[in-house]
């Protein structure tokens, strides 16, 4: 099967891919304007194989010689025959990806509705929610998304100031969890307080309420609020939330936020199962 070739970094589509990869607000603006995100690497592409949202694939002659990449491409085409596939010149992969020895496979993904929905248009968000408050480290954000998906918490709100959920680094850390989640980002504290119907539980180091003494509160829908390690949870959210602490050895100052999130979410799962 012959695929269209991209041989120059001046190609308009290649330039669009580079914009989607940009860090910070530039990349976020490009993703929101185009309604797309770039998936890099075989694991992320495999996660969306068979999903029509994966509308364009990029590989190379070298990539198609890799059985895993070739299988992903042709399996997706069999299920979604309208998918467009491009072969990039091998030299362009070093320009496209910041990964060392990057596998020659990437995909252009249509963002889900939740990621493009304006917060102002959401009157109520019912059920369990995980709220990320100004967590800027992409690795932590992606790890929390993966943990939330594993724990069955499928609604995530990232407040303004968080690492962008569809950025390359968050996608890689999430390891495909994005496919299982409803992701909302760019919300303000007030929009959270107006729309989220479940009671807020804020994980903080100095709260009097011990996580492991909770029970009844965790049997019903809950909105876990996770703040950055440096800034903590915003004061106006904390004022409306129940502060909850994880008991740790007093010689240790704090836990990494992704570790704290894992403990809180899986303690909720444990209580509900018991």
Backbone as numpy.savetxt, mean C-alpha at the origin, in Angstrom:
# Nx Ny Nz CAx CAy CAz Cx Cy Cz
5.08 -14.68 -30.56 4.23 -13.49 -30.56 5.12 -12.24 -30.56
4.81 -11.32 -31.47 5.59 -10.09 -31.57 4.93 -8.97 -30.76
5.75 -8.27 -30.00 5.26 -7.16 -29.19 5.88 -5.85 -29.68
5.18 -4.74 -29.47 5.72 -3.43 -29.83 7.00 -3.16 -29.05
7.93 -2.46 -29.69 9.23 -2.20 -29.09 9.31 -0.76 -28.57
10.00 -0.58 -27.46 10.37 0.76 -26.96 11.89 0.76 -26.85
12.51 1.62 -27.65 13.98 1.60 -27.74 14.63 2.90 -27.26
13.82 3.92 -26.99 14.39 5.22 -26.60 13.77 5.72 -25.31
14.58 6.34 -24.48 14.06 6.93 -23.25 13.24 8.18 -23.52
13.23 8.63 -24.79 12.40 9.76 -25.19 11.00 9.33 -25.60
10.76 8.03 -25.63 9.43 7.52 -25.96 8.41 8.06 -24.96
7.26 8.59 -25.41 6.27 9.20 -24.49 5.78 8.24 -23.40
5.57 6.99 -23.74 5.10 6.03 -22.75 6.19 5.75 -21.72
7.43 5.66 -22.16 8.53 5.45 -21.23 8.67 6.64 -20.29
8.47 7.84 -20.81 8.51 9.03 -19.96 7.40 9.00 -18.92
6.22 8.48 -19.32 5.11 8.37 -18.37 5.47 7.40 -17.24
6.13 6.30 -17.59 6.55 5.34 -16.56 7.52 5.98 -15.58
8.44 6.76 -16.09 9.41 7.43 -15.24 8.72 8.41 -14.29
7.69 9.10 -14.78 6.95 10.02 -13.92 6.24 9.27 -12.80
5.65 8.12 -13.12 4.95 7.33 -12.10 5.91 6.85 -11.02
7.18 6.73 -11.36 8.19 6.29 -10.40 8.73 7.41 -9.53
8.46 8.63 -9.91 9.05 9.77 -9.19 8.65 9.73 -7.72
9.56 10.17 -6.87 9.28 10.18 -5.43 8.48 11.42 -5.05
7.88 11.38 -3.87 7.19 12.54 -3.32 5.95 12.94 -4.09
5.65 14.22 -4.02 4.40 14.74 -4.59 4.38 14.65 -6.12
5.56 14.68 -6.75 5.61 14.60 -8.22 5.06 13.25 -8.69
5.53 12.18 -8.08 5.04 10.86 -8.46 3.57 10.68 -8.10
3.17 11.18 -6.94 1.76 11.06 -6.52 0.84 11.80 -7.48
1.25 12.98 -7.91 0.45 13.75 -8.86 0.31 12.99 -10.18
1.40 12.39 -10.64 1.35 11.62 -11.89 0.42 10.42 -11.76
0.47 9.74 -10.62 -0.40 8.57 -10.42 -1.87 8.96 -10.38
-2.18 10.04 -9.67 -3.57 10.46 -9.56 -4.10 11.00 -10.89
-3.25 11.73 -11.62 -3.67 12.28 -12.91 -3.91 11.19 -13.95
-3.07 10.16 -13.93 -3.21 9.08 -14.91 -4.13 7.97 -14.44
-4.36 7.90 -13.12 -5.15 6.82 -12.55 -4.43 5.49 -12.58
-3.08 5.54 -12.62 -2.29 4.32 -12.76 -1.11 4.31 -11.79
-0.63 3.12 -11.50 0.60 2.92 -10.74 1.46 1.91 -11.49
2.76 1.96 -11.24 3.69 1.04 -11.90 4.06 -0.08 -10.95
3.86 -1.31 -11.39 4.28 -2.49 -10.63 5.63 -2.94 -11.16
6.60 -3.07 -10.27 7.94 -3.51 -10.67 8.22 -4.88 -10.08
8.72 -5.78 -10.92 9.17 -7.07 -10.42 8.15 -8.18 -10.61
8.65 -9.40 -10.62 7.82 -10.54 -10.94 6.75 -10.80 -9.88
7.08 -10.62 -8.60 6.10 -10.96 -7.56 4.87 -10.06 -7.64
5.08 -8.75 -7.81 3.94 -7.84 -7.89 3.12 -8.11 -9.14
3.79 -8.31 -10.26 3.04 -8.60 -11.49 2.24 -9.89 -11.33
2.85 -10.93 -10.77 2.13 -12.20 -10.58 0.89 -12.02 -9.71
0.94 -11.09 -8.75 -0.20 -10.87 -7.87 -1.43 -10.43 -8.65
-1.21 -9.67 -9.73 -2.34 -9.14 -10.51 -2.58 -9.92 -11.80
-1.87 -11.01 -12.04 -2.12 -11.79 -13.26 -3.58 -12.25 -13.28
-4.24 -12.01 -14.39 -5.65 -12.36 -14.52 -6.61 -11.26 -14.13
-6.09 -10.16 -13.61 -6.91 -9.01 -13.22 -6.88 -7.98 -14.34
-8.04 -7.60 -14.89 -8.05 -6.63 -15.99 -7.46 -5.27 -15.63
-7.34 -4.99 -14.32 -6.73 -3.72 -13.92 -5.26 -3.64 -14.35
-4.62 -4.81 -14.54 -3.25 -4.86 -15.07 -3.36 -4.75 -16.58
-3.32 -3.53 -17.09 -3.71 -3.29 -18.48 -2.55 -3.25 -19.45
-1.33 -3.10 -18.96 -0.15 -3.03 -19.83 1.01 -3.74 -19.14
1.77 -4.52 -19.92 2.95 -5.20 -19.40 4.18 -4.74 -20.17
5.30 -4.72 -19.45 6.58 -4.34 -20.05 7.60 -5.42 -19.74
8.30 -5.88 -20.76 9.35 -6.86 -20.56 10.43 -6.60 -21.60
11.26 -7.59 -21.87 12.31 -7.47 -22.88 12.56 -8.85 -23.45
13.39 -8.90 -24.49 13.75 -10.21 -25.03 14.41 -11.07 -23.98
15.27 -10.45 -23.17 15.93 -11.18 -22.08 14.91 -11.63 -21.05
13.94 -10.75 -20.74 12.92 -11.10 -19.77 12.09 -12.29 -20.19
11.74 -12.36 -21.48 10.90 -13.45 -21.97 11.64 -14.78 -21.98
12.96 -14.74 -21.84 13.72 -15.99 -21.74 13.64 -16.58 -20.32
13.17 -15.76 -19.38 12.99 -16.22 -18.01 11.64 -16.94 -17.92
11.62 -18.23 -17.58 10.35 -18.98 -17.58 9.27 -18.36 -16.70
9.67 -17.82 -15.55 8.69 -17.25 -14.63 8.05 -16.00 -15.23
8.88 -15.16 -15.84 8.36 -13.94 -16.48 7.51 -14.29 -17.68
7.99 -15.20 -18.50 7.24 -15.60 -19.69 5.88 -16.18 -19.32
5.85 -17.01 -18.29 4.58 -17.60 -17.86 3.62 -16.52 -17.38
4.12 -15.55 -16.63 3.25 -14.47 -16.14 2.66 -13.68 -17.30
3.49 -13.35 -18.29 3.03 -12.56 -19.44 1.96 -13.31 -20.21
2.25 -14.56 -20.57 1.32 -15.29 -21.43 0.08 -15.76 -20.67
0.21 -16.03 -19.39 -0.97 -16.38 -18.59 -1.92 -15.20 -18.50
-1.34 -14.01 -18.31 -2.19 -12.82 -18.22 -2.87 -12.55 -19.57
-2.12 -12.70 -20.65 -2.69 -12.47 -21.99 -3.82 -13.45 -22.29
-3.69 -14.67 -21.81 -4.73 -15.67 -22.06 -6.04 -15.28 -21.38
-5.93 -14.72 -20.17 -7.13 -14.33 -19.42 -7.62 -12.95 -19.83
-6.68 -12.06 -20.10 -7.01 -10.66 -20.44 -6.36 -10.33 -21.79
-6.96 -10.81 -22.89 -6.31 -10.68 -24.21 -6.18 -9.24 -24.70
-6.89 -8.30 -24.08 -6.79 -6.90 -24.50 -5.54 -6.22 -23.94
-4.82 -6.91 -23.08 -3.62 -6.33 -22.47 -2.59 -5.99 -23.54
-2.00 -4.81 -23.41 -0.93 -4.39 -24.31 0.41 -4.80 -23.71
1.30 -5.36 -24.53 2.62 -5.77 -24.06 3.68 -5.07 -24.88
4.66 -4.50 -24.19 5.78 -3.82 -24.85 7.08 -4.50 -24.45
7.98 -4.57 -25.42 9.34 -5.00 -25.14 10.24 -3.78 -25.08
10.86 -3.59 -23.91 11.81 -2.49 -23.75 13.20 -2.97 -24.14
13.95 -2.05 -24.74 15.36 -2.33 -24.97 16.00 -2.62 -23.61
16.84 -3.65 -23.56 17.43 -4.07 -22.28 18.14 -2.93 -21.57
18.75 -2.02 -22.32 19.48 -0.91 -21.70 18.55 0.03 -20.94
17.27 0.06 -21.33 16.33 0.98 -20.67 15.96 0.52 -19.26
16.16 -0.76 -18.95 15.78 -1.24 -17.63 16.62 -0.59 -16.53
17.86 -0.30 -16.83 18.71 0.38 -15.84 18.25 1.80 -15.59
17.58 2.39 -16.58 17.02 3.73 -16.43 15.69 3.66 -15.69
14.92 2.62 -16.01 13.56 2.52 -15.45 13.57 2.13 -13.98
14.43 1.19 -13.60 14.37 0.63 -12.26 15.59 1.02 -11.43
15.35 1.26 -10.14 16.46 1.52 -9.23 16.91 0.25 -8.51
16.33 -0.89 -8.91 16.72 -2.17 -8.33 17.98 -2.69 -9.02
18.88 -3.24 -8.24 20.08 -3.85 -8.81 19.68 -5.15 -9.51
20.15 -5.30 -10.76 19.80 -6.50 -11.55 18.29 -6.71 -11.59
17.57 -5.63 -11.88 16.11 -5.68 -11.88 15.60 -6.69 -12.90
14.65 -7.54 -12.50 14.04 -8.46 -13.47 13.29 -7.66 -14.53
13.34 -8.12 -15.76 12.76 -7.35 -16.86 11.25 -7.61 -16.98
10.52 -7.16 -15.98 9.06 -7.27 -15.99 8.47 -6.14 -15.15
7.48 -5.48 -15.70 6.76 -4.42 -14.98 5.35 -4.35 -15.55
4.47 -3.70 -14.83 3.10 -3.59 -15.29 2.49 -2.25 -14.96
1.61 -1.80 -15.83 0.87 -0.56 -15.60 -0.51 -0.95 -15.08
-0.80 -0.52 -13.85 -2.01 -0.96 -13.16 -2.99 0.20 -12.99
-4.24 -0.02 -13.35 -5.28 0.99 -13.07 -5.56 1.00 -11.58
-5.50 2.18 -10.97 -5.74 2.29 -9.54 -7.19 1.94 -9.21
-7.42 1.29 -8.08 -8.79 0.95 -7.69 -9.59 2.20 -7.32
-10.89 2.02 -7.32 -11.79 3.14 -7.07 -11.51 3.84 -5.76
-11.23 3.06 -4.71 -11.02 3.66 -3.39 -9.86 4.66 -3.40
-8.82 4.37 -4.19 -7.65 5.23 -4.22 -7.88 6.52 -4.99
-8.94 6.55 -5.78 -9.24 7.74 -6.58 -10.46 8.49 -6.05
-11.07 7.97 -5.00 -12.28 8.59 -4.44 -11.90 9.74 -3.53
-12.52 10.89 -3.74 -12.26 12.04 -2.88 -12.81 11.79 -1.48
-12.04 12.11 -0.44 -12.53 11.91 0.93 -13.84 12.64 1.19
-14.01 13.79 0.54 -15.23 14.58 0.76 -16.49 13.85 0.30
-16.33 12.89 -0.61 -17.50 12.18 -1.14 -17.88 10.95 -0.32
-17.10 10.67 0.74 -17.37 9.50 1.58 -18.01 9.96 2.88
-19.31 9.70 3.02 -20.02 10.14 4.22 -19.70 9.26 5.41
-19.69 7.94 5.19 -19.42 7.00 6.28 -18.51 5.88 5.79
-17.60 5.48 6.66 -16.75 4.33 6.39 -16.94 3.39 7.58
-17.72 2.33 7.35 -18.07 1.41 8.43 -17.07 0.27 8.53
-17.09 -0.41 9.67 -16.27 -1.59 9.86 -14.88 -1.28 10.36
-14.05 -2.31 10.43 -12.68 -2.15 10.89 -11.88 -1.27 9.94
-11.02 -0.45 10.53 -10.17 0.45 9.74 -8.79 0.52 10.40
-7.76 0.66 9.60 -6.43 1.00 10.10 -6.09 2.39 9.57
-5.76 3.30 10.49 -5.48 4.69 10.13 -3.99 4.95 10.35
-3.31 5.39 9.31 -1.88 5.68 9.37 -1.70 7.19 9.47
-1.11 7.62 10.58 -0.99 9.04 10.87 0.46 9.51 10.68
0.73 10.10 9.53 2.02 10.73 9.22 3.21 9.77 9.31
3.00 8.52 8.93 4.10 7.55 8.89 4.82 7.72 7.56
6.01 8.24 7.60 6.71 8.63 6.38 7.62 7.56 5.82
8.01 6.58 6.62 8.91 5.54 6.13 8.13 4.55 5.26
8.53 4.45 4.00 7.80 3.61 3.05 7.84 2.14 3.45
8.96 1.70 4.00 9.05 0.31 4.44 8.08 -0.02 5.54
7.95 0.89 6.50 6.98 0.68 7.58 5.55 0.67 7.05
5.24 1.60 6.15 3.87 1.68 5.61 3.54 0.39 4.85
4.45 -0.04 3.98 4.20 -1.27 3.22 4.06 -2.49 4.11
4.88 -2.55 5.16 4.81 -3.68 6.09 3.47 -3.69 6.82
2.99 -2.51 7.22 1.68 -2.44 7.88 0.57 -2.89 6.94
0.65 -2.51 5.67 -0.37 -2.94 4.71 -0.38 -4.47 4.59
0.80 -5.06 4.54 0.90 -6.52 4.45 0.34 -7.18 5.69
0.64 -6.61 6.86 0.14 -7.14 8.12 -1.38 -7.01 8.20
-1.89 -5.84 7.79 -3.34 -5.62 7.83 -4.07 -6.63 6.95
-3.55 -6.86 5.77 -4.18 -7.83 4.87 -4.17 -9.23 5.51
-3.07 -9.59 6.14 -2.96 -10.91 6.78 -3.93 -11.06 7.94
-4.21 -9.93 8.62 -5.11 -9.96 9.77 -6.57 -9.75 9.38
-6.82 -9.50 8.11 -8.20 -9.31 7.65 -8.73 -7.90 7.82
-7.85 -6.95 8.09 -8.25 -5.54 8.14 -8.05 -4.96 6.75
-9.12 -4.77 6.00 -8.99 -4.47 4.58 -9.16 -2.99 4.24
-9.55 -2.17 5.21 -9.72 -0.74 4.93 -8.59 0.05 5.59
-7.84 0.77 4.76 -6.68 1.53 5.24 -6.85 2.99 4.84
-6.67 3.86 5.81 -6.67 5.31 5.54 -5.28 5.84 5.85
-4.65 6.47 4.87 -3.37 7.14 5.09 -3.63 8.64 5.12
-3.33 9.25 6.25 -3.53 10.69 6.37 -2.46 11.44 5.61
-2.74 12.70 5.32 -1.75 13.55 4.66 -0.46 13.54 5.48
0.66 13.41 4.80 1.94 13.33 5.49 2.51 11.93 5.54
1.69 10.93 5.15 2.18 9.55 5.08 2.93 9.32 3.77
3.77 8.30 3.76 4.35 7.83 2.50 3.20 7.44 1.58
3.32 7.76 0.30 2.24 7.49 -0.65 2.08 5.99 -0.87
0.83 5.53 -0.77 0.56 4.09 -0.72 0.92 3.36 -2.01
0.85 4.06 -3.15 1.13 3.40 -4.43 2.51 3.75 -4.97
3.37 4.29 -4.12 4.74 4.54 -4.53 5.50 3.22 -4.63
6.59 3.22 -5.38 7.33 1.97 -5.63 7.78 1.29 -4.35
8.33 2.07 -3.41 8.88 1.47 -2.20 7.79 0.88 -1.32
6.63 1.54 -1.24 5.52 0.99 -0.44 4.97 -0.26 -1.12
4.84 -0.23 -2.45 4.38 -1.41 -3.18 5.30 -2.61 -2.94
6.61 -2.37 -3.00 7.54 -3.49 -2.81 7.44 -4.04 -1.39
7.36 -3.15 -0.40 7.26 -3.60 0.99 5.93 -4.30 1.26
4.89 -3.91 0.54 3.57 -4.52 0.72 3.47 -5.93 0.15
4.37 -6.28 -0.76 4.45 -7.65 -1.29 3.11 -8.16 -1.84
2.37 -7.28 -2.51 1.12 -7.69 -3.12 -0.11 -7.47 -2.27
0.07 -7.00 -1.03 -1.08 -6.80 -0.14 -2.07 -5.78 -0.70
-1.57 -4.83 -1.49 -2.45 -3.80 -2.07 -3.65 -4.43 -2.80
-3.43 -5.59 -3.38 -4.49 -6.24 -4.16 -5.67 -6.66 -3.30
-5.46 -6.79 -2.00 -6.50 -7.27 -1.08 -7.16 -6.14 -0.29
-6.70 -4.91 -0.48 -7.09 -3.82 0.41 -7.86 -2.72 -0.31
-8.71 -2.03 0.46 -9.32 -0.77 0.02 -8.48 0.35 0.62
-7.80 1.09 -0.24 -6.82 2.07 0.21 -7.31 3.49 -0.04
-7.31 4.28 1.02 -7.72 5.68 0.95 -6.54 6.52 1.42
-6.22 7.59 0.71 -5.11 8.40 1.19 -5.35 9.88 0.97
-4.53 10.67 1.69 -4.64 12.12 1.60 -5.76 12.69 2.46
-6.26 11.90 3.43 -7.33 12.37 4.29 -6.79 13.31 5.35
-7.67 14.18 5.84 -7.34 15.02 7.00 -7.87 14.36 8.26
-7.41 14.84 9.40 -7.91 14.32 10.68 -9.42 14.51 10.78
-9.90 15.67 10.35 -11.33 15.96 10.46 -12.16 15.04 9.58
-11.64 14.71 8.41 -12.37 13.78 7.53 -12.46 12.39 8.15
-11.41 11.98 8.86 -11.45 10.70 9.57 -12.51 10.74 10.66
-12.50 11.80 11.45 -13.45 11.91 12.56 -14.88 11.98 12.07
-15.09 12.52 10.88 -16.44 12.64 10.34 -16.94 11.34 9.72
-16.06 10.59 9.06 -16.50 9.45 8.25 -16.37 8.10 8.95
-15.34 7.90 9.75 -15.11 6.58 10.36 -16.10 6.37 11.49
-16.86 5.27 11.42 -17.92 5.05 12.41 -17.44 4.20 13.59
-16.39 3.41 13.41 -15.89 2.57 14.50 -15.14 3.43 15.51
-15.15 3.06 16.80 -14.40 3.82 17.80 -12.90 3.75 17.52
-12.23 4.88 17.76 -10.80 4.97 17.51 -10.00 4.40 18.68
-9.02 3.57 18.37 -8.06 3.05 19.35 -6.68 3.52 18.91
-6.04 4.34 19.71 -4.75 4.90 19.35 -3.63 4.20 20.09
-2.70 3.61 19.35 -1.56 2.94 19.96 -0.54 3.99 20.40
-0.38 4.13 21.72 0.58 5.11 22.25 1.37 4.48 23.39
2.60 4.95 23.56 3.49 4.33 24.54 3.08 4.61 25.98
2.42 5.76 26.23 2.17 6.18 27.61 0.71 6.04 28.04
-0.10 5.34 27.25 -1.51 5.17 27.61 -1.64 4.24 28.81
-2.65 4.49 29.65 -2.87 3.66 30.83 -3.52 2.32 30.48
-4.31 2.30 29.40 -5.01 1.07 29.02 -4.04 0.08 28.39
-3.93 -1.07 29.00 -3.07 -2.15 28.50 -3.80 -2.90 27.38
-3.14 -3.08 26.25 -3.75 -3.78 25.12 -4.28 -5.14 25.53
-3.53 -5.86 26.36 -3.89 -7.24 26.67 -4.98 -7.36 27.74
-5.46 -6.20 28.21 -6.62 -6.20 29.11 -7.90 -5.82 28.38
-7.79 -5.55 27.10 -8.98 -5.24 26.31 -9.67 -6.53 25.91
-10.98 -6.49 25.81 -11.70 -7.65 25.28 -12.97 -7.20 24.55
-13.94 -6.69 25.33 -15.22 -6.33 24.73 -15.05 -5.32 23.61
-14.13 -4.37 23.81 -13.93 -3.31 22.81 -13.44 -3.85 21.48
-12.73 -4.99 21.53 -12.16 -5.55 20.30 -13.08 -6.54 19.60
-14.19 -6.88 20.24 -15.13 -7.80 19.62 -15.97 -7.10 18.55
-16.04 -5.78 18.62 -16.79 -4.99 17.65 -15.81 -4.28 16.71
-16.31 -3.72 15.58 -15.41 -3.00 14.67 -14.61 -1.93 15.41
-13.37 -1.77 15.01 -12.47 -0.84 15.67 -11.63 -0.15 14.61
-11.24 1.08 14.90 -10.35 1.85 14.02 -9.03 2.04 14.75
-8.03 1.25 14.38 -6.71 1.37 15.00 -5.95 2.53 14.38
-5.45 3.42 15.21 -4.67 4.58 14.74 -3.21 4.35 15.08
-2.37 4.37 14.05 -0.93 4.18 14.23 -0.21 5.47 13.84
0.53 6.04 14.77 1.26 7.27 14.49 2.72 6.99 14.22
3.39 7.97 13.64 4.82 7.80 13.36 5.59 7.73 14.67
6.77 7.10 14.63 7.56 6.93 15.85 8.04 8.28 16.39
8.28 9.22 15.49 8.77 10.52 15.93 7.67 11.44 16.41
6.53 11.46 15.69 5.47 12.43 15.97 4.33 11.84 16.81
4.17 10.54 16.79 3.07 9.93 17.50 1.74 10.20 16.82
0.66 10.00 17.54 -0.69 10.22 17.02 -1.05 11.69 17.20
-1.69 12.27 16.19 -2.09 13.68 16.23 -2.96 13.96 17.45
-2.80 15.14 18.03 -3.52 15.47 19.27 -5.03 15.45 19.08
-5.52 15.94 17.93 -6.98 15.98 17.76 -7.56 14.58 17.55
-6.78 13.65 16.98 -7.26 12.26 16.91 -7.17 11.60 18.28
-6.09 11.87 18.99 -5.89 11.27 20.31 -6.99 11.72 21.27
-7.46 12.96 21.09 -8.51 13.48 21.97 -9.83 12.73 21.79
-10.02 12.13 20.61 -11.26 11.41 20.33 -11.08 9.89 20.40
-9.88 9.44 20.76 -9.58 8.01 20.74 -9.35 7.47 22.14
-9.40 6.17 22.26 -8.99 5.48 23.48 -7.52 5.13 23.32
-6.67 5.69 24.17 -5.26 5.37 24.11 -5.00 3.97 24.62
-4.16 3.23 23.89 -3.85 1.85 24.24 -2.34 1.65 24.17
-1.78 1.04 25.20 -0.34 0.80 25.21 -0.04 -0.69 25.14
1.11 -1.01 24.57 1.60 -2.39 24.52 2.66 -2.52 25.61
2.46 -3.40 26.58 3.44 -3.52 27.67 4.77 -4.05 27.16
5.85 -3.29 27.42 7.18 -3.72 27.00 8.16 -3.52 28.15
9.30 -4.13 28.06 10.35 -3.97 29.06 10.68 -2.48 29.19
10.65 -1.92 30.41 10.88 -0.48 30.59 12.25 0.00 30.12
13.18 -0.91 29.92 14.49 -0.52 29.42 14.47 -0.23 27.92
13.36 -0.59 27.26 13.21 -0.34 25.82 12.27 0.84 25.64
12.71 1.82 24.88 11.92 3.06 24.76 10.61 2.86 24.03
10.66 2.16 22.90 9.44 2.03 22.09 9.59 0.89 21.10
8.50 0.57 20.43 8.50 -0.41 19.35 8.45 0.28 18.01
8.99 -0.36 17.00 8.78 0.10 15.62 7.29 0.11 15.33
6.82 1.10 14.58 5.37 1.26 14.37 4.77 0.06 13.64
5.51 -0.55 12.72 4.94 -1.70 12.02 4.83 -2.91 12.96
5.76 -3.02 13.90 5.68 -4.09 14.91 4.49 -3.85 15.83
4.31 -2.60 16.26 3.18 -2.26 17.12 1.86 -2.55 16.42
1.79 -2.21 15.14 0.57 -2.46 14.37 0.27 -3.96 14.32
1.29 -4.76 14.09 1.10 -6.21 14.01 0.55 -6.76 15.33
1.10 -6.28 16.44 0.65 -6.76 17.76 -0.81 -6.38 17.99
-1.16 -5.13 17.71 -2.53 -4.66 17.94 -3.53 -5.39 17.05
-3.21 -5.55 15.77 -4.15 -6.18 14.85 -4.34 -7.67 15.17
-3.25 -8.36 15.46 -3.41 -9.78 15.72 -3.93 -10.07 17.12
-3.78 -9.13 18.05 -4.47 -9.29 19.34 -5.98 -9.15 19.12
-6.37 -8.26 18.22 -7.80 -8.13 17.87 -8.31 -9.43 17.27
-7.53 -10.01 16.36 -7.92 -11.29 15.75 -8.03 -12.37 16.82
-7.06 -12.42 17.74 -7.06 -13.45 18.78 -8.30 -13.34 19.66
-8.63 -12.14 20.07 -9.81 -11.94 20.93 -11.07 -12.39 20.21
-11.19 -12.07 18.94 -12.40 -12.42 18.21 -12.50 -13.93 17.99
-11.40 -14.59 17.83 -11.43 -16.05 17.63 -11.71 -16.80 18.91
-11.35 -16.20 20.04 -11.52 -16.91 21.32 -12.90 -16.66 21.90
